[in-house]
Amino acid sequence: MTQENKTDKTPDFTLVVPMKNEEGNVAFLAQAIDEACGAMAFETIFVDDGSDDGTLTKLKEIAATYDWARYLVHPVSGGQSSAVHSGVKAARAAVIATIDGDGQNPPAEVPGLVAPLLEDKAEVLGLVAGQRVKRQDTWSKKAASKFANDLRGWMLKDGTRDTGCGLKAFRREAFLELPYFNNMHRYLPALFKAFGWEVGHKDVSHAARNAGASNYTNFQRALVGVHDLLGVSWLIKRAKKTRPQKDA
């Protein structure tokens, strides 16, 4: 299910928010997004990734309340990368920002993430990756994340300490040219870099989950992580290393 565009005006950026069973976070996030970005020319696409709670009902209410809000629906869950990919394909702006749907990524960080891309007239910057500081997670989750990030950094040399952060901004066209695969959202700095784009980083704040429970466990992430790392390592070694650049 795809909601129609509300206006013909092209926004400066599109915020994509993947959500699965986040009924308790929809209104909270929408209010925070409106407060952070309401004065800007933007749209938000919430992607309901096969939720079986009241997420879709809440999204319909938000879409009727805010003129910047749209939503897409996956009838069956495809995972976070699938939700992000669907949102990016439906976006009307050339610049995309992403945040997680659990309320842990403050929307107040979004303007600072998209600004470097909007200002880069030469279009050499492809991605601005958020890196969480003072994480509001359990000790076990932070320890597992640190191990995964250290291993990934050693294997991929992507220069990023925190690819698990949902706060990112990137060029829509560049993202859609990348090879799509499940869990690709965790490897965007390495992929953008491998395909000839400059990658920037920005420290961002982090909040405790607003409502509900995580859809993932540390064990689930570990199982897919090693397999994904080997595949991405193979992929970036064979990637196109350069691309034409646009004059400023």
Order of alpha helices (4+ residues) and beta strands (2+ residues): beta-alpha-beta-alpha-beta-alpha-beta-alpha-beta-alpha-beta-alpha-alpha-beta-alpha
